[in-house]
Amino acid sequence: MQEKGDLYIKVLKILREKKMTQMELAKEMNIKQASLSKILSGKNSSRIGTIQKIADALNVPINYFIDDNDSHEDKNGQDINVRLNLIEEKNKTLEEKMKRLETELELLKVKASK
């Protein structure tokens, strides 16, 4: 089993990769953000059912949080680290598209105002 703090570090890593907040994770788990904070900080003991809810909400196997090895497969059989890297790449692509669309929108606003 993990030392206190390991759960927090692993959850935080996945949240950052998925560009999610603790608030969004708590909402996905149907619990209050304060409760999730206490679980992650070790103030509330983490029962296996709670860890399973976190794993389900983040779409990772529960072993990712229980084992010491960081390299595990997700529910689709893909290595979590590979999957998180793919998500990060997709997010970068989406950010680039959003910037282009915002620029085009500004140009259209300028043209419309003339």
Secondary structure, DSSP 8 states (H G I E B T S, - for coil): ---TTHHHHHHHHHHHHHT--HHHHHHHHTS-HHHHHHHHHTSS---HHHHHHHHHHHT--THHHHSS-S--B-TTS-BHHHHHHHHHHHHHHHHHHHHHHHHHHHHHHHHHH-
